[in-house]
Amino acid sequence: MPTARTLAEAQIYLSLLAAAENVDASPPQTSLTEGEHAWTMHSTFGDVEIRYDSEAACRRLDVRFGLGVSPLVDAGQWILISGTFARRALDADLAYQGNPEQDRKTVEMNWQFAADAIDEAIKFLPEGTDRLPASAFWSEQGEQLQRDQPEQITRAQLFDDLEYYTGTLEDFRALYGESP
């Protein structure tokens, strides 16, 4: 059974499996069972184990998707995921007017998730290299991104994206204040 580093990574992984099978764009329905040392997240696309100690460590360190390099989601998939969160953030950001009845958390959460996802792709980048190595891509989605959009896998682009996502979130908070 595949093992995710966090509950969030398990959900991302199962969503990617659903997308690979061209299933509805919404996240797959899941359920959790508790075991002695781990949860098991169940879906129609398979089961994923999430160790309690891994989730606890990531929560303590405020690391959303996990410590170290992902064993389940490749660098190309993380880049695609970051783009999805960034598009959602931009749409919500453009619609946000600062009215008290508007949901600002959607803007902030999506910019933060975009930054966290691109940071996951950066974890695959060896020190001193200019681009992600071929070994960082093993999924069909990741290999297609590597083939069709080689400019997306360069060190410069990855760090530009990270700076854009975190900078835009900071600008949003500067304009509207910190979340309550």
MDAnalysis code that builds the backbone (N, CA, C; Angstrom):
import MDAnalysis as mda
import numpy as np

u = mda.Universe.empty(540, n_residues=180, atom_resindex=np.repeat(np.arange(180), 3), trajectory=True)
u.add_TopologyAttr("name", ["N", "CA", "C"] * 180)
u.add_TopologyAttr("resid", np.arange(1, 181))
u.add_TopologyAttr("resname", ["MET", "PRO", "THR", "ALA", "ARG", "THR", "LEU", "ALA", "GLU", "ALA", "GLN", "ILE", "TYR", "LEU", "SER", "LEU", "LEU", "ALA", "ALA", "ALA", "GLU", "ASN", "VAL", "ASP", "ALA", "SER", "PRO", "PRO", "GLN", "THR", "SER", "LEU", "THR", "GLU", "GLY", "GLU", "HIS", "ALA", "TRP", "THR", "MET", "HIS", "SER", "THR", "PHE", "GLY", "ASP", "VAL", "GLU", "ILE", "ARG", "TYR", "ASP", "SER", "GLU", "ALA", "ALA", "CYS", "ARG", "ARG", "LEU", "ASP", "VAL", "ARG", "PHE", "GLY", "LEU", "GLY", "VAL", "SER", "PRO", "LEU", "VAL", "ASP", "ALA", "GLY", "GLN", "TRP", "ILE", "LEU", "ILE", "SER", "GLY", "THR", "PHE", "ALA", "ARG", "ARG", "ALA", "LEU", "ASP", "ALA", "ASP", "LEU", "ALA", "TYR", "GLN", "GLY", "ASN", "PRO", "GLU", "GLN", "ASP", "ARG", "LYS", "THR", "VAL", "GLU", "MET", "ASN", "TRP", "GLN", "PHE", "ALA", "ALA", "ASP", "ALA", "ILE", "ASP", "GLU", "ALA", "ILE", "LYS", "PHE", "LEU", "PRO", "GLU", "GLY", "THR", "ASP", "ARG", "LEU", "PRO", "ALA", "SER", "ALA", "PHE", "TRP", "SER", "GLU", "GLN", "GLY", "GLU", "GLN", "LEU", "GLN", "ARG", "ASP", "GLN", "PRO", "GLU", "GLN", "ILE", "THR", "ARG", "ALA", "GLN", "LEU", "PHE", "ASP", "ASP", "LEU", "GLU", "TYR", "TYR", "THR", "GLY", "THR", "LEU", "GLU", "ASP", "PHE", "ARG", "ALA", "LEU", "TYR", "GLY", "GLU", "SER", "PRO"])
u.atoms.positions = np.array([
    [0.857, -1.170, 0.000],
    [0.000, 0.000, 0.000],
    [0.907, 1.238, 0.000],
    [0.593, 2.227, -0.838],
    [1.385, 3.460, -0.842],
    [1.278, 4.178, 0.506],
    [2.335, 4.878, 0.882],
    [2.363, 5.625, 2.138],
    [2.577, 7.100, 1.836],
    [1.648, 7.924, 2.301],
    [1.760, 9.373, 2.159],
    [2.399, 9.936, 3.418],
    [3.003, 11.101, 3.278],
    [3.645, 11.753, 4.417],
    [2.634, 12.463, 5.293],
    [1.527, 12.954, 4.699],
    [0.485, 13.666, 5.442],
    [-0.879, 13.330, 4.856],
    [-1.906, 13.693, 5.602],
    [-3.270, 13.518, 5.093],
    [-3.483, 14.347, 3.827],
    [-2.911, 15.561, 3.810],
    [-3.061, 16.429, 2.633],
    [-2.410, 15.793, 1.404],
    [-1.226, 15.209, 1.575],
    [-0.577, 14.562, 0.440],
    [-1.391, 13.358, -0.041],
    [-1.970, 12.603, 0.884],
    [-2.794, 11.458, 0.498],
    [-3.975, 11.920, -0.358],
    [-4.617, 13.015, 0.042],
    [-5.751, 13.541, -0.725],
    [-5.308, 14.000, -2.112],
    [-4.163, 14.680, -2.189],
    [-3.617, 15.121, -3.475],
    [-3.346, 13.908, -4.364],
    [-2.700, 12.907, -3.804],
    [-2.351, 11.695, -4.555],
    [-3.606, 11.022, -5.124],
    [-4.621, 10.858, -4.306],
    [-5.853, 10.219, -4.787],
    [-6.554, 11.092, -5.835],
    [-6.501, 12.400, -5.686],
    [-7.071, 13.307, -6.700],
    [-6.331, 13.179, -8.022],
    [-5.009, 13.014, -7.959],
    [-4.221, 12.820, -9.185],
    [-4.561, 11.495, -9.862],
    [-4.782, 10.445, -9.065],
    [-5.193, 9.167, -9.646],
    [-6.541, 9.308, -10.350],
    [-7.459, 10.037, -9.732],
    [-8.769, 10.266, -10.350],
    [-8.617, 11.055, -11.643],
    [-7.779, 12.090, -11.627],
    [-7.567, 12.909, -12.822],
    [-6.928, 12.097, -13.939],
    [-6.021, 11.198, -13.589],
    [-5.360, 10.362, -14.597],
    [-6.350, 9.440, -15.285],
    [-7.416, 9.104, -14.585],
    [-8.450, 8.241, -15.163],
    [-9.581, 9.068, -15.774],
    [-9.366, 10.393, -15.898],
    [-10.353, 11.305, -16.487],
    [-11.691, 11.239, -15.780],
    [-11.636, 11.142, -14.489],
    [-12.840, 11.119, -13.673],
    [-13.158, 12.547, -13.265],
    [-14.365, 12.790, -12.855],
    [-14.834, 14.090, -12.371],
    [-13.697, 14.888, -11.730],
    [-13.650, 16.167, -11.991],
    [-12.565, 17.029, -11.522],
    [-12.577, 17.252, -10.010],
    [-13.670, 16.935, -9.346],
    [-13.706, 17.136, -7.897],
    [-12.899, 16.035, -7.207],
    [-12.396, 16.328, -6.009],
    [-11.625, 15.316, -5.290],
    [-12.467, 14.062, -5.041],
    [-11.835, 12.900, -5.064],
    [-12.597, 11.667, -4.842],
    [-13.094, 11.577, -3.400],
    [-14.194, 10.893, -3.217],
    [-14.720, 10.653, -1.875],
    [-13.760, 9.720, -1.147],
    [-13.464, 10.048, 0.086],
    [-12.550, 9.235, 0.869],
    [-13.139, 8.978, 2.246],
    [-12.587, 7.968, 2.887],
    [-12.896, 7.703, 4.288],
    [-11.604, 7.271, 4.965],
    [-11.560, 7.440, 6.264],
    [-10.372, 7.089, 7.039],
    [-10.707, 6.007, 8.041],
    [-9.782, 5.082, 8.184],
    [-9.861, 4.142, 9.293],
    [-8.583, 4.289, 10.092],
    [-8.693, 4.054, 11.383],
    [-7.542, 4.175, 12.263],
    [-6.969, 2.802, 12.541],
    [-5.663, 2.721, 12.448],
    [-4.950, 1.503, 12.798],
    [-4.089, 1.756, 14.012],
    [-3.199, 0.818, 14.296],
    [-2.342, 0.949, 15.472],
    [-1.336, 2.083, 15.325],
    [-0.754, 2.232, 14.104],
    [0.290, 3.233, 13.877],
    [-0.033, 4.227, 12.763],
    [-1.174, 4.017, 12.096],
    [-1.451, 4.846, 10.919],
    [-2.937, 4.862, 10.607],
    [-3.326, 5.914, 9.879],
    [-4.629, 5.935, 9.244],
    [-4.503, 5.227, 7.902],
    [-5.611, 4.743, 7.397],
    [-5.701, 4.301, 6.014],
    [-6.802, 5.128, 5.372],
    [-6.440, 5.851, 4.307],
    [-7.421, 6.621, 3.555],
    [-7.898, 5.733, 2.412],
    [-9.199, 5.520, 2.372],
    [-9.810, 4.646, 1.374],
    [-10.520, 5.486, 0.307],
    [-10.424, 5.053, -0.929],
    [-11.199, 5.644, -2.019],
    [-11.378, 4.575, -3.088],
    [-12.181, 4.893, -4.081],
    [-12.369, 3.942, -5.186],
    [-11.105, 3.794, -6.027],
    [-10.115, 4.656, -5.806],
    [-8.857, 4.603, -6.554],
    [-7.756, 3.897, -5.783],
    [-8.088, 3.398, -4.607],
    [-7.126, 2.661, -3.810],
    [-7.043, 3.194, -2.394],
    [-6.154, 2.600, -1.648],
    [-5.935, 2.963, -0.261],
    [-4.539, 3.569, -0.111],
    [-4.417, 4.469, 0.835],
    [-3.142, 5.109, 1.139],
    [-2.980, 5.117, 2.654],
    [-1.780, 4.766, 3.100],
    [-1.477, 4.801, 4.527],
    [-0.840, 6.138, 4.881],
    [-1.200, 6.674, 6.049],
    [-0.602, 7.905, 6.567],
    [-0.219, 7.625, 8.016],
    [1.062, 7.582, 8.287],
    [1.539, 7.285, 9.640],
    [1.249, 8.466, 10.574],
    [0.772, 8.131, 11.758],
    [0.455, 9.158, 12.743],
    [1.675, 10.017, 13.060],
    [2.833, 9.385, 13.231],
    [4.023, 10.149, 13.610],
    [4.461, 11.106, 12.509],
    [4.274, 10.734, 11.253],
    [4.617, 11.612, 10.135],
    [3.691, 12.833, 10.098],
    [2.405, 12.591, 10.227],
    [1.434, 13.695, 10.247],
    [1.704, 14.618, 11.434],
    [1.977, 14.046, 12.596],
    [2.229, 14.855, 13.791],
    [3.478, 15.724, 13.620],
    [4.546, 15.158, 13.084],
    [5.777, 15.928, 12.874],
    [5.538, 17.075, 11.903],
    [4.812, 16.820, 10.838],
    [4.536, 17.865, 9.846],
    [3.664, 18.964, 10.426],
    [2.716, 18.615, 11.255],
    [1.888, 19.632, 11.901],
    [2.721, 20.495, 12.850],
    [3.590, 19.853, 13.616],
    [4.449, 20.603, 14.544],
    [5.329, 21.594, 13.804],
    [5.829, 21.180, 12.642],
    [6.742, 22.016, 11.864],
    [6.023, 22.889, 10.837],
    [4.689, 22.800, 10.798],
    [3.868, 23.561, 9.850],
    [4.283, 23.294, 8.402],
    [4.427, 22.005, 8.086],
    [4.759, 21.559, 6.735],
    [3.529, 20.822, 6.203],
    [2.894, 21.406, 5.212],
    [1.603, 20.908, 4.761],
    [1.644, 19.515, 4.138],
    [2.559, 19.297, 3.211],
    [2.517, 18.063, 2.431],
    [3.506, 17.001, 2.887],
    [4.507, 17.356, 3.674],
    [5.392, 16.352, 4.221],
    [6.846, 16.744, 4.232],
    [7.593, 16.057, 5.071],
    [9.031, 16.256, 5.177],
    [9.729, 15.434, 4.108],
    [10.824, 15.946, 3.578],
    [11.567, 15.219, 2.556],
    [10.853, 15.249, 1.216],
    [11.346, 14.428, 0.301],
    [10.808, 14.359, -1.056],
    [9.632, 13.377, -1.095],
    [8.598, 13.739, -1.811],
    [7.410, 12.898, -1.908],
    [7.713, 11.569, -2.599],
    [7.252, 10.470, -2.009],
    [7.385, 9.181, -2.681],
    [6.210, 8.886, -3.623],
    [5.163, 9.703, -3.554],
    [3.938, 9.428, -4.313],
    [3.690, 10.381, -5.470],
    [4.006, 11.654, -5.270],
    [3.686, 12.701, -6.237],
    [4.997, 13.208, -6.810],
    [5.132, 13.168, -8.130],
    [6.406, 13.579, -8.727],
    [6.474, 15.100, -8.899],
    [7.659, 15.570, -9.278],
    [7.890, 17.020, -9.387],
    [6.945, 17.678, -10.388],
    [6.707, 17.028, -11.512],
    [5.812, 17.601, -12.514],
    [4.388, 17.732, -12.009],
    [3.936, 16.740, -11.267],
    [2.595, 16.812, -10.696],
    [2.505, 17.948, -9.677],
    [3.554, 18.141, -8.866],
    [3.537, 19.245, -7.910],
    [3.469, 20.584, -8.638],
    [4.179, 20.704, -9.758],
    [4.127, 21.948, -10.542],
    [2.713, 22.181, -11.064],
    [2.087, 21.138, -11.583],
    [0.711, 21.253, -12.078],
    [-0.249, 21.621, -10.947],
    [-0.074, 20.995, -9.801],
    [-0.926, 21.290, -8.645],
    [-0.756, 22.739, -8.209],
    [0.487, 23.218, -8.183],
    [0.713, 24.607, -7.775],
    [0.010, 25.560, -8.735],
    [0.041, 25.240, -10.019],
    [-0.649, 26.063, -11.010],
    [-2.153, 26.082, -10.794],
    [-2.708, 24.942, -10.427],
    [-4.148, 24.866, -10.150],
    [-4.511, 25.748, -8.956],
    [-3.742, 25.624, -7.871],
    [-4.005, 26.469, -6.701],
    [-3.812, 27.944, -7.033],
    [-2.800, 28.262, -7.834],
    [-2.548, 29.663, -8.195],
    [-3.709, 30.235, -9.019],
    [-4.247, 29.458, -9.944],
    [-5.400, 29.934, -10.740],
    [-6.605, 30.185, -9.834],
    [-6.842, 29.277, -8.902],
    [-7.951, 29.464, -7.956],
    [-7.725, 30.715, -7.114],
    [-6.495, 30.897, -6.661],
    [-6.163, 32.057, -5.837],
    [-6.360, 33.349, -6.613],
    [-5.882, 33.375, -7.843],
    [-5.998, 34.584, -8.658],
    [-7.459, 34.936, -8.906],
    [-8.275, 33.936, -9.244],
    [-9.705, 34.187, -9.456],
    [-10.355, 34.757, -8.194],
    [-10.064, 34.137, -7.046],
    [-10.649, 34.599, -5.789],
    [-10.096, 35.978, -5.404],
    [-8.811, 36.186, -5.664],
    [-8.162, 37.461, -5.348],
    [-8.777, 38.594, -6.165],
    [-8.977, 38.370, -7.446],
    [-9.564, 39.396, -8.314],
    [-11.002, 39.718, -7.926],
    [-11.721, 38.733, -7.411],
    [-13.114, 38.949, -7.014],
    [-13.235, 39.567, -5.627],
    [-12.190, 39.480, -4.843],
    [-12.248, 39.970, -3.466],
    [-12.208, 41.495, -3.429],
    [-13.131, 42.085, -2.683],
    [-13.230, 43.547, -2.588],
    [-13.005, 44.064, -1.173],
    [-12.733, 43.149, -0.259],
    [-12.502, 43.568, 1.122],
    [-13.759, 43.715, 1.941],
    [-14.881, 43.285, 1.403],
    [-16.134, 43.365, 2.143],
    [-16.152, 42.305, 3.246],
    [-16.675, 42.658, 4.425],
    [-16.667, 41.710, 5.551],
    [-17.374, 40.388, 5.254],
    [-18.362, 40.419, 4.378],
    [-19.101, 39.182, 4.092],
    [-18.383, 38.277, 3.084],
    [-17.322, 38.780, 2.479],
    [-16.561, 37.967, 1.517],
    [-15.592, 37.038, 2.234],
    [-15.333, 35.903, 1.610],
    [-14.439, 34.892, 2.179],
    [-13.010, 35.133, 1.722],
    [-12.211, 35.723, 2.569],
    [-10.820, 35.997, 2.235],
    [-9.941, 34.773, 2.418],
    [-10.386, 33.811, 3.224],
    [-9.576, 32.623, 3.496],
    [-9.318, 31.821, 2.220],
    [-10.252, 31.849, 1.287],
    [-10.059, 31.141, 0.018],
    [-8.877, 31.722, -0.738],
    [-8.758, 33.024, -0.741],
    [-7.630, 33.678, -1.414],
    [-6.330, 33.262, -0.754],
    [-6.264, 33.458, 0.556],
    [-5.031, 33.171, 1.291],
    [-4.648, 31.697, 1.222],
    [-5.613, 30.840, 1.428],
    [-5.335, 29.406, 1.417],
    [-4.792, 28.948, 0.065],
    [-5.388, 29.412, -1.021],
    [-4.935, 28.977, -2.335],
    [-3.555, 29.521, -2.693],
    [-3.248, 30.776, -2.317],
    [-1.884, 31.275, -2.544],
    [-0.886, 30.476, -1.717],
    [-1.246, 30.155, -0.471],
    [-0.343, 29.383, 0.376],
    [-0.154, 27.968, -0.163],
    [-1.238, 27.331, -0.600],
    [-1.134, 25.980, -1.162],
    [-0.310, 25.992, -2.447],
    [-0.457, 27.024, -3.264],
    [0.350, 27.127, -4.494],
    [1.833, 27.196, -4.133],
    [2.162, 28.003, -3.130],
    [3.563, 28.116, -2.691],
    [4.052, 26.790, -2.108],
    [3.228, 26.151, -1.293],
    [3.628, 24.879, -0.686],
    [3.845, 23.801, -1.751],
    [2.989, 23.774, -2.763],
    [3.117, 22.763, -3.819],
    [4.369, 22.998, -4.664],
    [4.661, 24.244, -5.000],
    [5.873, 24.500, -5.809],
    [7.105, 24.202, -4.963],
    [7.019, 24.423, -3.666],
    [8.122, 24.073, -2.776],
    [8.357, 22.557, -2.779],
    [7.301, 21.789, -2.913],
    [7.455, 20.329, -3.013],
    [8.223, 19.956, -4.283],
    [7.947, 20.637, -5.393],
    [8.695, 20.379, -6.631],
    [10.162, 20.757, -6.457],
    [10.417, 21.851, -5.757],
    [11.787, 22.316, -5.531],
    [12.590, 21.286, -4.742],
    [11.929, 20.525, -3.879],
    [12.631, 19.494, -3.106],
    [13.314, 18.459, -3.999],
    [12.831, 18.298, -5.231],
    [13.415, 17.337, -6.173],
    [14.650, 17.901, -6.885],
    [14.913, 19.170, -6.727],
    [15.980, 19.867, -7.447],
    [17.321, 19.654, -6.741],
    [18.250, 18.929, -7.388],
    [19.557, 18.733, -6.752],
    [20.315, 20.050, -6.645],
    [21.087, 20.158, -5.588],
    [21.913, 21.344, -5.364],
    [22.837, 21.559, -6.561],
    [22.907, 22.798, -7.017],
    [23.839, 23.142, -8.079],
    [23.396, 22.803, -9.493],
    [22.155, 22.348, -9.665],
    [21.662, 22.053, -11.012],
    [20.692, 23.140, -11.461],
    [20.557, 23.271, -12.771],
    [19.699, 24.310, -13.332],
    [18.281, 23.848, -13.628],
    [18.056, 22.530, -13.569],
    [16.713, 22.024, -13.870],
    [16.466, 20.723, -13.124],
    [15.213, 20.376, -13.041],
    [14.849, 19.124, -12.393],
    [15.357, 17.945, -13.223],
    [15.870, 16.904, -12.582],
    [16.377, 15.748, -13.325],
    [15.236, 14.857, -13.824],
    [15.520, 14.052, -14.814],
    [14.521, 13.132, -15.378],
    [13.953, 12.202, -14.302],
    [14.771, 11.863, -13.309],
    [14.313, 10.958, -12.248],
    [13.218, 11.570, -11.377],
    [12.987, 12.872, -11.476],
    [11.949, 13.550, -10.696],
    [10.566, 13.391, -11.314],
    [10.497, 12.733, -12.471],
    [9.235, 12.577, -13.205],
    [8.983, 11.095, -13.463],
    [7.936, 10.539, -12.875],
    [7.614, 9.139, -13.114],
    [6.142, 8.933, -13.486],
    [5.318, 9.920, -13.263],
    [3.907, 9.799, -13.643],
    [3.726, 10.239, -15.089],
    [2.640, 9.820, -15.677],
    [2.320, 10.259, -17.040],
    [2.165, 11.778, -17.091],
    [1.479, 12.347, -16.080],
    [1.283, 13.800, -16.041],
    [2.625, 14.524, -15.916],
    [3.492, 14.032, -15.035],
    [4.787, 14.662, -14.839],
    [5.681, 14.566, -16.060],
    [5.694, 13.390, -16.677],
    [6.511, 13.214, -17.880],
    [6.018, 14.096, -19.019],
    [4.710, 14.263, -19.130],
    [4.161, 15.137, -20.175],
    [4.557, 16.588, -19.925],
    [4.504, 17.025, -18.679],
    [4.924, 18.395, -18.367],
    [6.406, 18.576, -18.720],
    [7.222, 17.623, -18.347],
    [8.660, 17.693, -18.640],
    [8.902, 17.792, -20.142],
    [8.157, 17.041, -20.903],
    [8.304, 16.997, -22.362],
    [7.743, 18.253, -23.033],
    [6.553, 18.662, -22.627],
    [5.841, 19.737, -23.321],
    [6.161, 21.141, -22.808],
    [6.609, 21.249, -21.578],
    [6.868, 22.563, -20.981],
    [8.217, 22.571, -20.251],
    [9.302, 22.330, -20.967],
    [10.609, 22.245, -20.299],
    [10.998, 23.529, -19.564],
    [10.445, 24.653, -19.947],
    [10.761, 25.902, -19.253],
    [10.215, 25.911, -17.825],
    [9.215, 25.076, -17.528],
    [8.608, 25.026, -16.200],
    [9.468, 24.292, -15.179],
    [10.461, 23.531, -15.652],
    [11.227, 22.689, -14.730],
    [12.630, 23.238, -14.450],
    [12.833, 24.505, -14.761],
    [14.132, 25.114, -14.490],
    [14.153, 25.696, -13.084],
    [15.330, 25.759, -12.518],
    [15.514, 26.364, -11.191],
    [14.945, 27.786, -11.176],
    [15.284, 28.560, -12.200],
    [14.830, 29.948, -12.251],
    [13.310, 30.036, -12.228],
    [12.631, 29.223, -13.012],
    [11.163, 29.274, -13.066],
    [10.539, 28.821, -11.758],
    [11.064, 27.757, -11.177],
    [10.512, 27.253, -9.911],
    [10.605, 28.318, -8.818],
    [11.764, 28.964, -8.721],
    [11.921, 29.986, -7.688],
    [11.161, 31.270, -8.029],
    [11.003, 31.575, -9.307],
    [10.148, 32.703, -9.704],
    [8.707, 32.448, -9.285],
    [8.228, 31.223, -9.539],
    [6.858, 30.880, -9.148],
    [6.687, 30.978, -7.634],
    [7.648, 30.429, -6.885],
    [7.561, 30.491, -5.423],
    [7.521, 31.938, -4.946],
    [8.378, 32.769, -5.500],
    [8.409, 34.183, -5.114],
    [7.096, 34.886, -5.477],
    [6.544, 34.565, -6.641],
    [5.284, 35.181, -7.059],
    [4.154, 34.791, -6.104],
    [4.049, 33.507, -5.778],
    [2.954, 33.042, -4.924],
    [3.072, 33.628, -3.513],
    [4.259, 33.580, -2.933],
    [4.423, 34.112, -1.575],
    [4.323, 35.634, -1.568],
    [4.868, 36.269, -2.597],
    [4.788, 37.728, -2.681],
    [3.366, 38.222, -2.861],
    [2.596, 37.532, -3.671],
    [1.207, 37.930, -3.884],
    [0.394, 37.744, -2.614],
    [0.662, 36.669, -1.884],
    [-0.010, 36.470, -0.600],
    [0.365, 37.589, 0.375],
    [1.626, 37.937, 0.435],
    [2.062, 39.032, 1.308],
    [1.413, 40.354, 0.898],
    [1.351, 40.603, -0.398],
    [0.703, 41.836, -0.889],
    [-0.773, 41.870, -0.519],
    [-1.451, 40.744, -0.657],
    [-2.864, 40.650, -0.308],
    [-3.056, 40.979, 1.177],
    [-2.213, 40.382, 2.011],
    [-2.320, 40.633, 3.465],
    [-1.951, 42.081, 3.799],
    [-0.998, 42.649, 3.092],
    [-0.633, 44.054, 3.323],
    [-1.804, 44.976, 2.975],
    [-2.525, 44.647, 1.920],
    [-3.628, 45.458, 1.465],
    [-4.853, 45.320, 2.374],
    [-5.138, 44.066, 2.804],
    [-6.375, 43.820, 3.554],
    [-6.146, 43.484, 5.021],
    [-4.893, 43.438, 5.457],
    [-4.601, 43.076, 6.842],
    [-4.519, 41.569, 7.029],
    [-4.061, 41.186, 8.191],
    [-3.954, 39.766, 8.516],
    [-5.338, 39.175, 8.745],
    [-5.463, 37.888, 8.495],
    [-6.732, 37.195, 8.757],
    [-7.042, 37.230, 10.235],
    [-8.329, 37.341, 10.530],
    [-8.726, 37.329, 11.950],
    [-8.502, 35.966, 12.556],
])
